[in-house]
Amino acid sequence: MIILNKDFYPDDWALRSYFVRIIRAKNKCEWCKAENGKPHPITGSKVILTTAHIFDDIDRPHNLLNLAALCQKCHLNHDKRKHVRNRKINREKKDKQILLLTNNV
């Protein structure tokens, strides 16, 4: 399991993730029902279930009711707005850095 920001996750994250994916969701995407480890019915790629935060900006983001077992397609679709926003922010930062470099040369 890859965790990008370990400070964000509680110590029992592995147990919570396991419960959501395997016990509650029965090894299937909770939104489209694609089965973990099998070809996705739409994309054909191998399904890898992840545990997604449905709402990030709440007091208890790791509450089991705020977590869902999602395939890659559903997880990426859910996070699409956040990814677009982050790309825009990063592009603007990069543009500012390039502008600063060209002005200092």
C-alpha positions, 0 to 999 in steps of 0.5 A: 500500500502506498501512502503519500502523506503519512501524517494525514492517516491514523495509525490503524489506517491499514485495518480501516482500509481492509475493513472497507475493501474486503469486509464491507464491500466484499472485494468489489467497487462500492459504486460500479461493482467491479471486482478486485483483481478482475478486468474492469467491465468498462476499461478492461484494466485489472481492478485494484480496489482503493479506499477513498475519502468521500469528503476530505474537508470534514472533521473526521475524514477517516470515519468509516462512513466517509470511506468507500472501496473504489476501483481506479475508474470510480476513484479518479472520477471522484477526485477529478475536480481536485486533480484539475485544481491541483494541475492548475495551481502547479502550472501557475507555480511553474509559470511564476518560477520560469518568469523569475528565472528569465527575469534574473538571467 
